[in-house]
Amino acid sequence: MRIDDLVYALNKLETAFMRLQQATGRVVDDLDQDGVIQRFEFTFELLWKTTKIYLEYEGFRCAGPRSCLKEGARRGILLEGEILLDMLNDRNKTSHIYDEHTASEIFGRIKRSYVLVIARNIKNFREQVEEEGGLDDHK
């Protein structure tokens, strides 16, 4: 595992997050709401996979999203671990079952808290990677 892999993953996460953030502010109908949920799913995947890369960089191997999120929170790589686990549950719901009421509830959580929590975690990632000296040549 190289720091370059982590920086690349973090850059992809930031790009996906910006698209999620933009879409969240533009919802006018159910189709837009569905688009936000889909962007959330994609952004969340990148968040946990970036966490996995970071943990591998530090020598820890995790089996899947739940173990990566728990270990990332335990090590202080991730903030607000309980909310991140809620995000995982919501991502699983939206990926496997579509129910209009559930979609509406999840959209509300995305808009009210998930976007803020993802933003805080990206900022935390950036700061930690900078401490590792990995961003000097990658800005």
C-alpha positions in Angstrom: 0.0 0.0 0.0 1.4 3.4 -1.0 0.4 6.8 0.1 -0.4 7.6 -3.6 -3.3 5.1 -3.4 -4.7 6.8 -0.4 -4.4 10.2 -1.9 -6.1 9.0 -5.1 -9.0 7.4 -3.2 -9.4 10.6 -1.1 -9.5 12.8 -4.2 -12.2 10.5 -5.7 -14.2 10.7 -2.5 -14.0 14.5 -2.4 -15.2 14.7 -6.0 -18.2 12.3 -5.3 -19.0 14.2 -2.2 -19.1 17.6 -4.0 -21.6 16.0 -6.5 -23.7 14.7 -3.6 -23.6 18.1 -1.9 -24.7 19.9 -5.0 -27.5 17.5 -5.7 -28.8 17.7 -2.2 -29.6 21.4 -2.6 -31.4 21.0 -5.9 -34.1 18.4 -5.1 -37.5 19.4 -6.5 -39.2 16.0 -7.1 -39.0 12.2 -6.4 -36.6 11.7 -9.3 -34.2 14.2 -7.9 -34.5 12.6 -4.5 -33.7 9.2 -6.0 -30.6 10.8 -7.6 -29.4 12.1 -4.3 -29.8 8.7 -2.7 -27.8 7.1 -5.5 -25.1 9.7 -5.1 -25.1 9.0 -1.4 -24.7 5.3 -2.0 -21.7 5.9 -4.3 -20.1 8.5 -2.0 -20.6 6.2 1.0 -18.9 3.3 -0.9 -15.9 5.6 -1.6 -15.8 6.7 2.1 -15.6 3.2 3.5 -13.2 2.0 0.8 -10.9 5.0 1.5 -11.0 4.0 5.1 -10.0 0.5 4.1 -7.1 1.8 2.1 -6.0 4.0 5.0 -6.2 1.1 7.4 -4.3 -1.2 5.0 -1.6 1.6 4.8 -1.4 1.3 8.6 -1.1 -2.5 8.4 -4.7 -3.4 9.3 -6.9 -5.5 7.1 -10.7 -5.3 7.4 -13.2 -7.7 5.9 -15.9 -5.3 4.9 -17.5 -2.0 5.5 -18.8 -2.6 9.0 -15.4 -3.7 10.3 -13.6 -0.9 8.4 -15.9 1.7 9.9 -15.6 0.3 13.4 -11.8 0.1 13.3 -11.5 3.5 11.6 -13.6 5.1 14.4 -11.6 3.2 17.1 -8.4 4.6 15.7 -9.7 8.1 15.3 -9.4 8.0 11.5 -13.2 8.4 11.3 -15.4 10.7 13.3 -19.0 9.9 14.5 -18.7 6.2 14.1 -22.3 5.5 15.2 -23.7 7.8 12.5 -21.4 6.1 9.9 -22.9 2.7 10.9 -26.4 4.3 10.5 -25.3 5.4 7.0 -24.2 1.8 6.3 -27.6 0.5 7.3 -29.4 3.1 5.2 -27.1 2.4 2.2 -28.0 -1.3 2.6 -31.7 -0.5 2.7 -31.6 1.7 -0.4 -29.4 -0.8 -2.4 -31.6 -3.8 -1.8 -35.2 -2.7 -1.2 -37.0 0.3 -2.7 -39.8 1.7 -0.6 -40.9 5.3 -1.2 -41.4 6.0 2.5 -38.1 4.6 3.5 -36.4 6.5 0.6 -38.0 9.7 1.9 -36.7 9.1 5.4 -33.2 8.2 4.2 -33.2 11.3 2.0 -34.0 13.4 5.1 -31.1 11.9 7.0 -28.8 12.5 4.1 -29.8 16.2 4.0 -29.9 16.8 7.8 -26.8 15.0 9.0 -25.0 12.6 6.6 -23.7 15.3 4.3 -22.2 17.1 7.4 -20.7 13.9 8.8 -19.1 13.0 5.5 -17.7 16.5 5.2 -16.2 16.3 8.7 -14.7 12.9 7.9 -13.1 14.1 4.6 -11.6 17.0 6.4 -10.3 14.6 9.1 -8.8 12.3 6.4 -7.1 15.3 4.7 -5.5 16.4 7.9 -4.3 12.9 8.8 -2.9 12.3 5.3 -1.1 15.7 5.5 0.4 14.7 8.8 1.8 11.6 7.1 3.3 14.0 4.5 1.4 12.4 1.7 -0.2 15.5 0.2 2.8 17.7 -0.3 3.3 16.5 -3.9 -0.3 15.7 -4.6 -2.2 19.0 -4.3 
